Amino acid sequence: MSDTTDHTSFDLAIVGGGMVGNALGCAAADAGFEVCVIEARAPLTEWPAEEVDLRVSALSRASQRVLENLGVWQRMQALRVSPYTDMHVWDAWGDGHIHFNAAEIGQPNLGHIVENRVTQLALWEHLGRFPNVTRLCPARIVDLQTGPAPLLILEDGSRLHASLIIGADGRDSRVRQLAAIATRGWEYDQHAIVGTITVQRHHQFTAWQRFMPSGPLAFLPIDDGRCSIVWSTRPDLAEGMMAMQDADFCAALSEASDGVLGEVTGVGPRGLFPLRLGHAETYIRQGVALVGDAAHAIHPLAGQGVNLGFLDAASLVEVLIEARDAGRNIASEATLRRYERARKGANLGMLAAMDLFKRFFSNDILPLKLARSLGLSLADHSGPLKHLIIMRAMGLAGERPTLAR
Ligand SMILES: Cc1cc2nc3c(=O)[nH]c(=O)nc-3n(C[C@H](O)[C@H](O)[C@H](O)COP(=O)(O)OP(=O)(O)OC[C@H]3O[C@@H](n4cnc5c(N)ncnc54)[C@H](O)[C@@H]3O)c2cc1C
């Protein structure tokens, strides 16, 4: 579906209509910019309400605020969002355990488990309501020119001019590659298996995460009583489990979860995602900015990826509005640097923390096992420190762009 075939000139050309690109598009359109969103995958034509999407994300309160302020949260609630009030995290070795509870910090919940397609669809529909938005879909970019007059070339040969090109095209970003922006990072020795399961006992609107030396296993509550799983484990184990019959897979999962919700009684289709850490060396080039996974790919163990991406989007739009209102060039280096300064350090901090966490928990060295067992128990009884951890995970601590308040 293309809203127009007349690809003229735009303020912003956003490559990638995933969750982050679409959120950025809505925020920029709301602020009056002429926006074009180019998305490679065709949008959903029917809504499979009974099935739970393989891909879900734990959305923080800060992300919820962004989506509320953009005017799409109600639509998402009508499609399906699953609040969770508690989170239990424990180590497979020893007694280390921490329990987070929303009431402890006076909140109704800790966040929501939301299928990625719910967020994407609500934002995509909303984009379609703006007269100043052009959606090109399915359409794919094949080339771009950076510089004072940025240009995109699409697969069908058409050319598109924009004051600023934004790469929101995910972890393997073509925009990032074409703009010659290098990344730092490495493959994790873990793949994530995802899927939807039925369990013997109700999840109690609680997210459960067990750390094993091979990687963490999370049961994320869906409001119909099912759970979405993210099971990060060694690639060879993951491939073996992907090949298992459903009954064997359920048995393996029951054991790995320590029977926390009783037996796993059923599983739907499974998906496998190799995990990688990646951080763009710079978020900007002349006429180009990166947001979301195009700028940073993070281990999913604390469910932060898209939450960081929404803050990128909110922050970039804020900087662009300020520049425009002050009569400055929205694509000048000074403008884009302000965006990079606002986000790169914060994202790097979270990437590093999750990397450390992953290493700390994925090993069998006795002193470290003792340290993490003690660490979890101390943190569980630490009062203000524990509250700070919750507030940070919910995106309620530290500086936030206006759209996330
Ligand atoms: C197993 C797993 C669990 C996760 N759990 C969580 C969680 O609980 N919480 C959380 O916050 N994050 C989580 N994440 C991370 C989250 O999924 C990502 O951070 C998020 O999807 C990034 O969104 P994005 O819009 O930046 O990129 P993407 O979702 O990758 O979207 C990019 C879009 O760009 C399009 N595109 C790509 N190339 C082109 C091109 N050349 N031309 C046009 N369009 C193009 C694609 O079709 C796609 O729609 C998880 C990730 C994994 C792997």
Ligand as a Chemical Component Dictionary entry (heavy atoms), coordinates in Angstrom:
data_LIG
# 
_chem_comp.id                   LIG 
_chem_comp.type                 NON-POLYMER 
_chem_comp.pdbx_formal_charge   0 
_chem_comp.three_letter_code    LIG 
# 
loop_
_chem_comp_atom.comp_id 
_chem_comp_atom.atom_id 
_chem_comp_atom.alt_atom_id 
_chem_comp_atom.type_symbol 
_chem_comp_atom.charge 
_chem_comp_atom.model_Cartn_x 
_chem_comp_atom.model_Cartn_y 
_chem_comp_atom.model_Cartn_z 
_chem_comp_atom.pdbx_ordinal 
LIG C1  C1  C 0 13.600 -12.374 21.936 1  
LIG C2  C2  C 0 13.477 -10.888 22.097 2  
LIG C3  C3  C 0 12.731 -10.372 23.144 3  
LIG C4  C4  C 0 12.621 -8.987  23.327 4  
LIG N1  N1  N 0 11.902 -8.502  24.386 5  
LIG C5  C5  C 0 11.841 -7.163  24.590 6  
LIG C6  C6  C 0 11.122 -6.604  25.702 7  
LIG O1  O1  O 0 10.526 -7.326  26.512 8  
LIG N2  N2  N 0 11.104 -5.254  25.865 9  
LIG C7  C7  C 0 11.761 -4.411  25.009 10 
LIG O2  O2  O 0 11.747 -3.196  25.221 11 
LIG N3  N3  N 0 12.431 -4.910  23.946 12 
LIG C8  C8  C 0 12.485 -6.241  23.713 13 
LIG N4  N4  N 0 13.166 -6.728  22.628 14 
LIG C9  C9  C 0 13.798 -5.791  21.694 15 
LIG C10 C10 C 0 12.768 -5.223  20.710 16 
LIG O3  O3  O 0 12.135 -6.273  20.012 17 
LIG C11 C11 C 0 13.496 -4.316  19.734 18 
LIG O4  O4  O 0 14.223 -3.360  20.477 19 
LIG C12 C12 C 0 12.495 -3.577  18.823 20 
LIG O5  O5  O 0 11.814 -4.479  17.998 21 
LIG C13 C13 C 0 13.229 -2.557  17.976 22 
LIG O6  O6  O 0 12.287 -1.831  17.250 23 
LIG P1  P1  P 0 12.729 -1.006  15.959 24 
LIG O7  O7  O 0 11.476 -0.359  15.459 25 
LIG O8  O8  O 0 13.910 -0.172  16.282 26 
LIG O9  O9  O 0 13.258 -2.114  14.932 27 
LIG P2  P2  P 0 12.504 -3.342  14.275 28 
LIG O10 O10 O 0 11.436 -3.860  15.159 29 
LIG O11 O11 O 0 13.557 -4.274  13.822 30 
LIG O12 O12 O 0 11.776 -2.681  13.000 31 
LIG C14 C14 C 0 12.520 -2.282  11.862 32 
LIG C15 C15 C 0 11.558 -2.133  10.686 33 
LIG O13 O13 O 0 12.301 -1.688  9.552  34 
LIG C16 C16 C 0 11.880 -2.385  8.394  35 
LIG N5  N5  N 0 12.998 -2.395  7.431  36 
LIG C17 C17 C 0 14.175 -3.042  7.556  37 
LIG N6  N6  N 0 14.962 -2.798  6.483  38 
LIG C18 C18 C 0 14.281 -1.968  5.672  39 
LIG C19 C19 C 0 14.564 -1.364  4.411  40 
LIG N7  N7  N 0 15.729 -1.556  3.749  41 
LIG N8  N8  N 0 13.634 -0.557  3.842  42 
LIG C20 C20 C 0 12.445 -0.340  4.490  43 
LIG N9  N9  N 0 12.120 -0.896  5.681  44 
LIG C21 C21 C 0 13.024 -1.699  6.269  45 
LIG C22 C22 C 0 11.508 -3.765  8.917  46 
LIG O14 O14 O 0 10.587 -4.416  8.065  47 
LIG C23 C23 C 0 10.909 -3.454  10.287 48 
LIG O15 O15 O 0 9.507  -3.289  10.265 49 
LIG C24 C24 C 0 13.290 -8.112  22.432 50 
LIG C25 C25 C 0 14.040 -8.631  21.378 51 
LIG C26 C26 C 0 14.139 -10.008 21.218 52 
LIG C27 C27 C 0 14.964 -10.550 20.069 53 
# 
loop_
_chem_comp_bond.comp_id 
_chem_comp_bond.atom_id_1 
_chem_comp_bond.atom_id_2 
_chem_comp_bond.value_order 
_chem_comp_bond.pdbx_ordinal 
LIG C1  C2  SING 1  
LIG C2  C3  SING 2  
LIG C2  C26 DOUB 3  
LIG C3  C4  DOUB 4  
LIG C4  N1  SING 5  
LIG C4  C24 SING 6  
LIG N1  C5  DOUB 7  
LIG C5  C6  SING 8  
LIG C5  C8  SING 9  
LIG C6  O1  DOUB 10 
LIG C6  N2  SING 11 
LIG N2  C7  SING 12 
LIG C7  O2  DOUB 13 
LIG C7  N3  SING 14 
LIG N3  C8  DOUB 15 
LIG C8  N4  SING 16 
LIG N4  C9  SING 17 
LIG N4  C24 SING 18 
LIG C9  C10 SING 19 
LIG C10 O3  SING 20 
LIG C10 C11 SING 21 
LIG C11 O4  SING 22 
LIG C11 C12 SING 23 
LIG C12 O5  SING 24 
LIG C12 C13 SING 25 
LIG C13 O6  SING 26 
LIG O6  P1  SING 27 
LIG P1  O7  DOUB 28 
LIG P1  O8  SING 29 
LIG P1  O9  SING 30 
LIG O9  P2  SING 31 
LIG P2  O10 DOUB 32 
LIG P2  O11 SING 33 
LIG P2  O12 SING 34 
LIG O12 C14 SING 35 
LIG C14 C15 SING 36 
LIG C15 O13 SING 37 
LIG C15 C23 SING 38 
LIG O13 C16 SING 39 
LIG C16 N5  SING 40 
LIG C16 C22 SING 41 
LIG N5  C17 SING 42 
LIG N5  C21 SING 43 
LIG C17 N6  DOUB 44 
LIG N6  C18 SING 45 
LIG C18 C19 SING 46 
LIG C18 C21 DOUB 47 
LIG C19 N7  SING 48 
LIG C19 N8  DOUB 49 
LIG N8  C20 SING 50 
LIG C20 N9  DOUB 51 
LIG N9  C21 SING 52 
LIG C22 O14 SING 53 
LIG C22 C23 SING 54 
LIG C23 O15 SING 55 
LIG C24 C25 DOUB 56 
LIG C25 C26 SING 57 
LIG C26 C27 SING 58 
# 
